[in-house]
Structure formats: structure tokens, C-alpha cells
Amino acid sequence: MTKKALLVPLIALALAGAAAWLFATPYLAVSDMRRAADARDADALADHVDFPALRESLKGEIAARLSPTSGPAAGNPLLAFGAALAGSLVGPAIDAWVTPESLSWLLRGELPPVSGQSINPAADVDASMGYAGASTFVVEVKPKGSQARPIQLVLTRSGIASWKLTAVHLT
């Protein structure tokens, strides 16, 4: 076999291997995040999270839930004032709560301690994950056996093969 005839299959094999590795990178990132959470390694977990984007995502999600834009509350100025007041408190609370440590608790299936209260283990969860676009990967989590809509953790490509948690959709 000539060198040229051997080179073509080797290049094709290298390209196929690179494509498979590139496809697997978000799955590897989620696995790394889970492993960091299990090891209680907040620094390793923080490497996989874009905290400013995640905080803004959560602020938007909660503000949308608090907004009385439809139904009987839509024309009520008192409810609008209450929603605005609650919205002004949400931002600082999210800024203080969304930390590597709190995400580590959640990824281990536990709730972070609040004001010195004991930690309550979260229910078993069903999780599924997959691509939602070339640069978007979604992990859906919901309590096992629940009919509730899942919470979506959105990872966005950062560079060629790195992924960061950038949003949470409470749906």
C-alpha cells in the first residue's frame, strides 16, 4: 500500500475522532460539573459557570413570574406595586445566592442551608440532556415521577470545546 493510499484513511479517521470528541464535549462538561459538586469543589464548578449571565437569566425568569401582566391582576395598581417591590428584592437575593457553593449543593441533589436551618435532601430527579443548537446544550431536570415541567439548565459553547452554564429556565 502506498503512503498516499494510507494517508487518506488516517485523515478520515482523525476527522471522525475529532468530530466525535467535539460532539461529546458538553456531556463531558456536565459530568465534570457533577463530579465537582460531589467533591464539594466550588472552584472547579465555577470554571463551568458564567455567573453574570446565570444571574441575569434567573432575574429575568423570576421577574416574569412576578409580573402581573395578564388576568385579573393586570389592572390592579396595588398588585403592580407589590410585584415591583418584590422584583427590586429579587436581584440582590439572586446575586447573593447564585454562588459556586450553592450550585454545588444543587448539583448534589441537596438544598443549600438557609439562615442556619438544616439541609433537606432533594427528591430523586429525572434528567435528560441534548443539543438545542450548535452552541446550546440543555439539561432538563424534574423530580422523579413528577408531571411537572422540567427546569432547564442551559449551557452555551465558550470557545471551540468549552461549555458554560449561562441560564436556567424555570418553565
KACOR-V759361 format. One record per pair of residues at least 24 apart in sequence whose C-alpha atoms are under 7 Angstrom apart, sorted by the first residue. I is the first residue (numbers start at 0). J is the second residue. If there is no record, write none. Layout:
I,J + I,J
This chain:
21,160 + 24,160 + 25,136 + 25,162 + 28,162 + 33,106 + 36,103 + 36,104 + 36,106 + 36,107 + 37,107 + 39,103 + 41,99 + 41,100 + 41,103 + 42,99 + 44,99 + 45,99 + 47,162 + 47,163 + 47,164 + 48,163 + 48,164 + 48,165 + 49,163 + 49,164 + 49,165 + 52,165 + 52,166 + 53,164 + 53,165 + 53,166 + 53,167 + 54,93 + 54,94 + 54,97 + 56,166 + 56,167 + 57,167 + 58,89 + 58,90 + 60,168 + 60,169 + 62,86
